[in-house]
Amino acid sequence: MSEVKTYPIINNPQYKPHIDEDTYHRMYQQSVQDPDKFWSRMAHQFVDWFEPWEETSNVDYNKAEISWFKGGKLNASYNCIDRHLKDKADQTAIIWEGDEPDQQRYISFQELHDEVCRFANALKSRGVKKGDRVCIYMPMIPEVGYAMLACARIGAIHSVVFGGFSPEALKSRILDSDCQVVVTADAGVRGGKQVPLKANADEALKGCPDVHTVMVVKSQNNDIEWHTERDVDYNVLKQDMQPECAPEVMDAEDPLFILYTSGSTGKPKGVMHTTGGYILYTAMTHKYIFDYHDGDIYWCTADAGWITGHSYIFYGPLANGATTLMFEGVPNYPNASRFWDIVDKHKVSLFYTAPTAIRALMAGGDEAVTKTSRQSLRVLGTVGEPINPEAWEWYFNVVGEKRCPIVDTWWQTETGGILISPLPGATKLKPGSATRPFFGIQPALLDTDANELDGVASGSLVMKHSWPGQMRSVWGDHQRFYDTYFSQFPGYYFSGDGAQRDGDGFYWITGRMDDVLNVSGHRMGTAEIESALVLHESVAEAAVVGYPHDIKGQGIYVYVNLMKGKQGSDELKAELIAHVAKEIGPIAKPDKLQFADDLPKTRSGKIMRRILRKIAEDDIENIGDTSTLAEPAVVEKLIREKL
Ligand code: WT7
């Protein structure tokens, strides 16, 4: 890390940042010296409470028990909408930009209020009440936000499932949290192509007997199957709904939502977040990390189906009364200037996207960027995976014209909000480093024996202390919450990532230490893809590893051992790749598939992934010791037969 480039703090002379360097250090000290005092002050500042809390925090990592602001009463939708009506009723809350460049809608806070209330009343009319789970399987249209906030308003727990997931994946998520109501649309559209959401939902629901209502938002007006008992045309029902609905009084620790995420083993986990701490943490990080000021136009390009969409399209920005932009389409449709055209059209000042999008646009050349103005931009953000310094430099120099600080934000579905990131105007920048912890965040690096490492070091990235946005449990399986995050290093929250710390105390995330892949910023369990593969009648055994991919960050490399008597062919390869896409979704599509008569195993039968990874990465020299293998010759054969 000796040749690392460092940029001094970049400050836009037109703005006084909320936090400068001295303020950062002062507030950080306060936040770790007396966390309860600090968070209590912030909770008064950022959140409107119906009733104050009794206990600021109560955390026991040895039991995986975490609570913040218990006894405090509030409502998340009230905090995102109602409290802004006094002075911002006519201000745009949501700018919606459609898939086609001539489609846009501007939704004021008053309209948002009315729409959310109507949606809430519609859910109530189908019997939804506090504590019920509602599955939301939607494209990026405003109704996805209305549905989420409507759940929050009546105390129902939403579980948003990304529209790119397959019927099979949708089904297992509906069943796991026993959702009895599903909100969907006839279809979504991305890059001019339709995504048949309702048909997928119909397919999934064949295996979900307890779902009694499917609320369908018809947005594409195409033909869909209709189940009269179960399906409700939302736009028709809406006509009879009142634009008023009193927000349910919720405890700070009442669940707000469940969001499924992949782990190294087993099926996806239902990450559960609660109300008070989450709203505080997303609002506060949004304000300080993007240096949000009144009048800013803020755009996060994520999908509502991921945590980034939850925290930084909807809850955080809306809690701050911000104008938040949501985009239905993709970065390269109708052409590679789309992002920057949207920036110019809506005068976006704060922009947040993923390294995979940056790399894809970078590959398209500078001209698509430089022909646009981008003068409105002030802060650029990135999230989802480590950003390589080349992509960082391009983002900084070409997109931001050296004027906009880049906030490389490290966090996870589990953390609710950003934990490590520069603050614009307060932190110098090093391309590829997420830099410093946010207020209240106490990272540490551990060696394999759980010793905390000092100074310049490299190890497992853990957190020593809780923060309000931390997940509270795995839905329906608290033991799994403990086992996954608190058992390996007792007394710490373990992120699953490795990291290095440099001489400035800056953190550099090196990536997952477990069998989890990060493909285009999407987290994918290798075990999940393997399970999908062995469901196919021709597959005896499968092993999945990641390998470096120029655009996606990591690509999916699959080794397949076929059933006796089956022959590998190009057709079968294509069939197996399609099979994975069908079981999980297109995002899990293997990039490379190699047929293998045998996989390298230890004498006790454990697949040696380390070796498979080296072969996939073309790093044959560093394959290491193969003497512990049951049959070392297997490795030679795999290398010989590699594509
Ligand atoms: C994993 C979490 C949190 C939003 C999107 C992904 C990786 C995330 C960064 C970053 C390096 C990053 C980590 C993490 N990751 N942001 N700025 N630098 N790595 O959420 O699906 O829960 O994935 O994404 O490996 O553990 P997620």
Residues whose N, C-alpha, C, O or C-beta is under 5 A from the ligand:
A	BS01	WT7	T308 T382 V383 G384 E385 P386 I387 D408 T409 W410 W411 Q412 T413 E414 S495 D497 I509 G511 R512 G521 R523
